[in-house]
Amino acid sequence: MEISSIPEAFQTSLRIAILSALISGTKTFKDLKQITGATDGNLGAQLRKLEEFEYITVNKNFVKRKPQSSYTITKYGLKQFKDYVNFLGSLLQNYDDEK
């Protein structure tokens, strides 16, 4: 992977924060909003993008007659995230080796 080929999913800090939060397990919209501090509109837009990229899945159901969405990272999303983190690690390693 080269810097110019970083997947679009990792080109915003909010998407990275969402994926980072989902590594530890499924989260509700409310959980992700609290974790990221994002507005409803921005969080919703970024979640839709990640779903389009097939990095996350959404499960919609009702809890006490209220709609609730929960989000889970997919195997594909987890692999892409690991690849991205490993790429960043290699950049840092190369930087440290040059010093």
Steps between C-alpha positions, in 0.01 A plus 500: 500500500620847417385827652325590175303173511363522856137381475234771513363346820809620685507852363298656784575491870134426580499183289821386667348574842186302414697197381728522803198498729348201324815290541390422857149396392161613380394853592171689474467834325478662844821324612687617190370853538625510859837345410568724201327821606360529145171664410210274401519609136875458462506166683211369293666603175830335591327182616318479166833543318662223702200279433529573125869402517387176674719577801205487740153349522195655660230321694176691551248390759268637765580530869202595715317606183780736399713438191862419575785447256810306595819474299759225466829496312510234226783253446590696188494827695718353773753373245512839329543672835784265598669558163470877551644484853784277380571746219521786751726285717733438206516874430601563860751216492660641185513843663666358813748302288606817318581684824 
